[in-house]
């Protein structure tokens, strides 16, 4: 054709267009994948995502740095509360199991995790030919320590993973009190987990007489008890009484308060060294618990009627480490917001536990037959959340928060 034009029979020129990419989600690098995982709403959702395939599981399991960042952005989820069956104390050696009340959450993955666990502790029935009375002793990072009411043996159980360790016997009375110079008492054992490895644990049992303490420790590594030396502490004002209260735990330390709340005995579980600190006067005749803030700093949270105070362990002007008041906050307005008319007849708050930046409280009513409201208090915002209602005995305080921990499947040890 004249003029050099194209022939009608020639194919039209190809249009310039973007070709579709073959990139899929499985093509993402580990850094980008972990950045996406950081945006997931909870640990339960992360577990569900990470177990989808090996490509997603490997970077989560092999990166302690990622797990630290995730914990900083998403506090460990509260699963619910364990309650000791009152019948276990009223009728020893009869069939009794602790009760579990789950938290009401909108997180469907968290609800599914609880539903898939064994929070009724039915797996314990496989360990024995008969059903016994079980005492709930302690709950740490999702694992529970229970004691058999018949032979006093112990069991460590992970309800979420349905994993139960073999039962182990208590230490002998002679080993615990050998060399004492007066009446010797033993306190409830405490469960200590080792780092990120929930399969490694210790059980610490405190013995004391009128002016000394000693620790007896069971280790899952040796499957034996070891007895540590006696350590002198300030004498109690009432040495014939059980003058140390049940243990508390925070950041690798165990704590026992004097019954008059004048001193606090602490045990560093990494070195097994005891120390004693004097408690401030504001804690006299108050309910309090030792735990962690959301930045993992150890704190004491106490209640005085409807006020809640927070103490931190810090240096004073003389450079001496003391428990110092950080703040005290009236919660009247918050209580009216979450309970409204159901606050009628309430007399005070009871702080029974502090975990991962949250304090767990029970509302005490003038009428002891009135069921208590259980609340959680965010220590960062000082906002309350209503959990559920149930009978509460402020003298026994056999209530244990259960917090979801990282499952072993996501820990590359």
C-alpha distance (Angstrom), angle and dihedral (degrees) to the residues before:
residue distance angle dihedral
X1 . . .
X2 3.79 . .
X3 3.74 117.4 .
X4 3.80 93.0 34.4
X5 3.81 93.5 -90.3
X6 3.77 122.1 158.7
X7 3.76 121.1 -90.0
X8 3.78 118.7 -108.2
X9 3.77 86.9 -126.7
X10 3.83 93.2 57.6
X11 3.84 115.0 101.2
X12 3.81 114.7 -106.7
X13 3.79 116.0 -100.9
X14 3.79 114.2 -89.6
X15 3.78 114.5 -101.1
X16 3.77 116.6 -120.5
X17 3.77 108.0 -116.4
X18 3.80 137.6 153.8
X19 3.76 112.7 -97.3
X20 3.84 115.2 -134.1
X21 3.80 114.2 -98.2
X22 3.78 121.8 -120.0
X23 3.84 91.7 -147.5
X24 3.80 113.8 126.8
X25 3.78 133.3 179.4
X26 3.80 88.3 -96.1
X27 3.81 88.0 61.9
X28 3.79 92.8 63.8
X29 3.76 116.8 114.5
X30 3.78 119.2 -117.2
X31 3.81 93.6 -107.9
X32 3.80 92.7 54.6
X33 3.79 91.7 42.9
X34 3.81 91.9 53.3
X35 3.81 90.0 47.0
X36 3.82 88.0 56.9
X37 3.80 91.7 46.3
X38 3.80 90.2 55.0
X39 3.81 87.9 65.8
X40 3.81 94.1 58.4
X41 3.82 112.3 114.0
X42 3.81 101.4 -125.4
X43 3.78 146.9 1.8
X44 3.80 90.2 -102.4
X45 3.83 90.7 58.4
X46 3.80 91.2 46.7
X47 3.80 91.4 52.0
X48 3.78 90.7 50.9
X49 3.81 91.8 49.6
X50 3.80 96.0 43.7
X51 3.80 92.6 52.0
X52 3.80 91.7 54.1
X53 3.79 93.3 91.1
X54 3.79 142.1 -17.0
X55 3.81 92.8 -102.7
X56 3.80 90.2 60.7
X57 3.78 95.7 38.1
X58 3.81 98.1 53.6
X59 3.85 100.5 62.4
X60 3.82 92.9 46.6
X61 3.80 94.6 46.4
X62 3.81 94.5 45.4
X63 3.82 99.3 45.4
X64 3.82 117.2 77.8
X65 3.82 87.7 172.1
X66 3.80 90.7 60.1
X67 3.80 91.8 48.2
X68 3.81 90.6 51.6
X69 3.82 90.8 50.9
X70 3.79 91.6 47.1
X71 3.81 91.9 50.5
X72 3.81 90.0 49.9
X73 3.82 91.0 54.3
X74 3.80 98.1 37.1
X75 3.82 118.0 36.2
X76 3.81 114.1 -140.5
X77 3.81 107.1 -84.2
X78 3.79 120.0 -106.4
X79 3.81 108.1 -126.4
X80 3.80 101.4 -176.6
X81 3.80 144.5 -80.1
X82 3.79 130.8 -67.1
X83 3.82 116.6 -145.5
X84 3.77 126.1 -164.3
X85 3.79 111.9 -122.0
X86 3.82 106.8 -111.5
X87 3.79 88.9 -144.7
X88 3.81 89.9 67.0
X89 3.78 89.7 66.0
X90 3.79 97.6 37.7
X91 3.81 95.1 47.4
X92 3.82 110.5 24.6
X93 3.81 119.9 -156.7
X94 3.79 92.7 23.6
X95 3.78 124.7 119.4
X96 3.81 107.7 -81.2
X97 3.79 134.3 147.3
X98 3.81 130.0 -168.4
X99 3.79 114.8 -104.7
X100 3.81 125.2 -125.6
X101 3.80 125.1 -153.1
X102 3.83 112.7 -167.7
X103 3.77 122.7 -140.3
X104 3.77 116.4 -109.3
X105 3.79 104.3 -117.9
X106 3.79 135.0 169.2
X107 3.81 90.0 -145.7
X108 3.81 103.4 105.7
X109 3.81 92.5 -165.5
X110 3.79 91.3 54.2
X111 3.80 91.1 48.0
X112 3.80 90.0 50.1
X113 3.81 90.9 50.4
X114 3.81 91.5 54.2
X115 3.79 91.4 45.0
X116 3.80 90.4 52.9
X117 3.81 94.2 49.4
X118 3.79 130.8 81.3
X119 3.78 102.6 -114.9
X120 3.81 90.5 150.7
X121 3.83 85.9 65.5
X122 3.81 92.5 -131.6
X123 3.82 90.3 149.7
X124 3.80 88.5 73.2
X125 3.79 89.1 71.3
X126 3.81 89.2 68.4
X127 3.81 91.1 62.8
X128 3.80 96.8 60.8
X129 3.76 137.8 37.6
X130 3.79 90.4 -131.8
X131 3.79 134.4 39.0
X132 3.77 113.6 -110.0
X133 3.75 138.5 -173.0
X134 3.81 109.8 -86.1
X135 3.78 122.7 -156.8
X136 3.79 116.5 -153.7
X137 3.81 106.7 -132.8
X138 3.81 109.7 167.7
X139 3.81 144.7 -14.3
X140 3.81 121.1 -152.5
X141 3.82 125.6 173.1
X142 3.78 93.0 -23.6
X143 3.82 96.4 -45.8
X144 3.79 121.2 109.0
X145 3.80 131.8 -151.5
X146 3.79 115.8 -148.4
X147 3.79 133.3 180.0
X148 3.78 125.4 -145.0
X149 3.79 109.1 -125.1
X150 3.81 92.3 -149.5
X151 3.82 105.2 52.6
X152 3.85 98.4 7.5
X153 3.80 91.9 -122.6
X154 3.82 119.4 151.0
X155 3.79 133.6 -127.2
X156 3.82 130.4 -167.8
X157 3.80 112.3 -152.8
X158 3.81 135.0 178.5
X159 3.84 105.8 -152.1
X160 3.79 94.6 -171.6
X161 3.81 93.6 53.5
X162 3.82 94.2 33.0
X163 3.81 88.6 -128.8
X164 3.79 119.9 146.9
X165 3.80 125.6 -175.3
X166 3.80 120.5 -142.9
X167 3.79 115.2 -87.6
X168 3.80 116.5 -99.0
X169 3.78 129.9 -160.4
X170 3.81 124.8 -113.1
X171 3.77 120.9 -107.4
X172 3.79 115.3 -90.9
X173 3.78 119.8 -96.1
X174 3.81 90.4 -122.6
X175 3.81 92.3 55.8
X176 3.79 92.1 49.4
X177 3.78 101.1 48.2
X178 3.80 102.1 28.1
X179 3.81 110.0 137.9
X180 3.80 97.5 13.1
X181 3.79 119.6 148.9
X182 3.78 103.7 -149.6
X183 3.77 138.6 -7.2
X184 3.79 111.3 -13.1
X185 3.80 124.4 -159.2
X186 3.78 132.1 -172.8
X187 3.78 124.3 -144.0
X188 3.78 129.7 -147.9
X189 3.82 112.2 -72.6
X190 3.78 120.7 -108.4
X191 3.80 125.9 -141.1
X192 3.82 116.5 -130.6
X193 3.81 119.3 -170.5
X194 3.78 122.1 -156.0
X195 3.79 113.5 -119.0
X196 3.79 112.0 -75.9
X197 3.80 94.7 -23.0
X198 3.82 108.0 94.2
X199 3.80 91.1 -177.9
X200 3.82 89.3 69.5
X201 3.79 114.8 68.3
X202 3.78 144.6 150.1
X203 3.78 132.3 -150.7
X204 3.81 115.1 -146.6
X205 3.79 120.4 -158.0
X206 3.81 118.8 -169.5
X207 3.80 121.5 -148.4
X208 3.80 123.0 -173.6
X209 3.77 141.9 173.0
X210 3.81 127.1 -170.4
X211 3.82 96.0 -58.4
X212 3.80 110.1 3.8
X213 3.79 140.8 65.6
X214 3.78 134.1 -162.3
X215 3.79 135.5 -177.5
X216 3.78 126.3 -133.6
X217 3.80 112.6 -166.1
X218 3.79 133.4 -162.6
X219 3.82 114.6 -158.0
X220 3.79 125.4 -160.3
X221 3.82 88.0 -150.7
X222 3.81 94.0 64.0
X223 3.83 98.7 17.8
X224 3.80 87.8 -136.2
X225 3.80 139.6 107.3
X226 3.80 121.0 -116.0
X227 3.80 124.2 -162.9
X228 3.81 119.2 -142.6
X229 3.82 125.8 -154.9
X230 3.78 124.9 -85.9
X231 3.82 115.7 -96.3
X232 3.81 124.9 -157.7
X233 3.80 118.3 -121.7
X234 3.83 132.8 173.1
X235 3.79 111.1 -70.1
X236 3.77 119.4 -105.4
X237 3.80 121.2 -112.6
X238 3.82 86.4 -127.4
X239 3.83 106.7 34.4
X240 3.81 94.0 173.6
X241 3.79 90.7 61.8
X242 3.81 130.6 75.9
X243 3.78 88.4 -97.0
X244 3.81 99.9 177.2
X245 3.79 119.8 75.0
X246 3.81 124.8 -138.9
X247 3.79 117.5 -69.3
X248 3.81 129.8 -91.3
X249 3.80 128.5 -165.1
X250 3.80 137.8 -146.3
X251 3.81 134.7 157.9
X252 3.78 96.3 -16.1
X253 3.81 95.5 -43.7
X254 3.79 128.7 108.2
X255 3.81 119.4 -149.3
X256 3.80 134.7 -160.3
X257 3.80 121.8 -177.5
X258 3.78 124.4 -148.2
X259 3.77 112.6 -110.2
X260 3.81 89.8 -115.2
X261 3.84 87.6 48.9
X262 3.78 92.5 -127.4
X263 3.81 97.0 121.5
X264 3.78 137.8 26.8
X265 3.81 119.7 -147.7
X266 3.81 114.1 -152.4
X267 3.80 131.2 -169.8
X268 3.80 121.9 -159.4
X269 3.81 101.0 -143.2
X270 3.82 92.1 -160.0
X271 3.83 94.1 58.6
X272 3.84 99.4 17.1
X273 3.81 89.6 -130.8
X274 3.80 121.4 147.3
X275 3.79 126.2 -141.7
X276 3.80 134.4 175.3
X277 3.80 128.0 -144.3
X278 3.78 129.6 -173.8
X279 3.79 115.8 -117.4
X280 3.84 121.3 -136.0
X281 3.77 120.8 -107.5
X282 3.81 92.5 -110.4
X283 3.82 89.0 75.6
X284 3.79 95.0 58.6
X285 3.81 109.8 120.3
X286 3.83 91.2 -4.7
X287 3.78 131.2 121.9
X288 3.81 110.6 -116.4
X289 3.79 142.4 160.7
X290 3.80 135.3 -164.0
X291 3.80 118.0 -128.4
X292 3.80 145.5 122.2
X293 3.77 135.4 -66.5
X294 3.80 118.4 -135.0
X295 3.84 88.6 -92.4
X296 3.84 88.2 55.2
X297 3.82 93.5 -109.4
X298 3.80 112.2 145.9
X299 3.80 114.5 -111.4
X300 3.79 143.2 167.7
X301 3.80 118.0 -130.8
X302 3.79 118.7 -165.5
X303 3.78 137.3 175.8
X304 3.80 128.0 -139.4
X305 3.80 108.8 -175.4
X306 3.85 101.4 -57.5
X307 3.81 96.2 -18.1
X308 3.79 123.3 96.0
X309 3.79 122.1 -156.6
X310 3.81 130.8 -166.7
X311 3.81 123.8 -151.9
X312 3.80 126.0 -168.3
X313 3.80 129.1 -161.2
X314 3.82 103.3 -117.0
X315 3.80 142.3 142.4
X316 3.80 118.1 -90.7
X317 3.82 125.6 -145.5
X318 3.81 89.7 -77.6
X319 3.80 92.3 53.3
X320 3.81 93.2 -109.9
X321 3.81 118.1 139.7
X322 3.79 110.1 -119.5
X323 3.77 140.9 156.8
X324 3.80 101.6 -99.9
X325 3.79 129.1 -173.2
X326 3.79 111.1 -106.3
X327 3.81 98.2 178.7
X328 3.77 144.0 -31.6
X329 3.79 119.5 -146.5
X330 3.84 128.3 -167.3
X331 3.81 108.6 -133.1
X332 3.81 99.2 -168.2
X333 3.81 93.2 109.6
X334 3.80 93.3 45.2
X335 3.79 91.7 48.0
X336 3.80 91.7 52.1
X337 3.81 89.3 48.4
X338 3.81 95.5 54.5
X339 3.81 100.9 31.2
X340 3.83 104.4 26.7
X341 3.82 109.0 174.6
X342 3.80 92.0 1.1
X343 3.80 88.7 75.6
X344 3.80 89.1 73.1
X345 3.79 110.0 117.3
X346 3.81 94.4 17.6
X347 3.79 115.5 138.3
X348 3.81 106.7 -180.0
X349 3.79 149.2 -22.1
X350 3.80 126.6 -101.3
X351 3.81 119.4 -152.3
X352 3.80 105.4 -152.8
X353 3.84 102.7 164.2
X354 3.81 143.7 8.9
X355 3.81 120.3 -157.5
X356 3.80 132.7 168.3
X357 3.79 98.1 -24.6
X358 3.81 96.7 -37.2
X359 3.80 130.6 100.0
X360 3.79 118.3 -152.5
X361 3.79 115.7 -143.3
X362 3.78 139.5 -176.3
X363 3.80 123.1 -152.9
X364 3.82 110.1 -130.9
X365 3.82 117.4 -149.6
X366 3.80 129.5 -154.4
X367 3.79 88.9 -119.3
X368 3.84 106.6 64.3
X369 3.81 89.9 -153.8
X370 3.82 91.2 63.5
X371 3.83 110.9 99.8
X372 3.79 113.8 -117.5
X373 3.77 125.6 -120.6
X374 3.80 112.9 -124.9
X375 3.80 115.7 -143.9
X376 3.78 138.4 -179.5
X377 3.81 119.9 -142.2
X378 3.81 121.5 -157.5
X379 3.81 104.4 -139.3
X380 3.80 91.8 -154.9
X381 3.81 97.7 54.7
X382 3.85 98.8 17.5
X383 3.81 88.5 -133.5
X384 3.80 119.9 147.9
X385 3.78 127.7 -137.1
X386 3.78 122.7 -163.3
X387 3.81 113.3 -129.2
X388 3.81 112.4 173.8
X389 3.77 143.3 -57.7
X390 3.79 126.0 -100.1
X391 3.81 141.3 140.7
X392 3.80 112.9 -77.4
X393 3.80 127.9 -165.6
X394 3.83 109.1 -158.0
X395 3.80 91.0 -164.8
X396 3.81 95.6 55.8
X397 3.81 100.8 31.6
X398 3.81 91.3 -172.3
X399 3.79 92.1 164.0
X400 3.80 121.8 122.0
X401 3.83 126.1 -173.5
X402 3.79 113.9 -137.8
X403 3.82 114.0 -145.2
X404 3.80 122.7 -169.4
X405 3.79 112.5 -112.9
X406 3.78 131.1 -164.3
X407 3.81 107.7 -81.2
X408 3.81 118.1 -121.9
X409 3.81 89.6 -115.1
X410 3.82 89.2 70.3
X411 3.80 96.0 46.6
X412 3.79 115.5 85.6
X413 3.80 99.7 -157.3
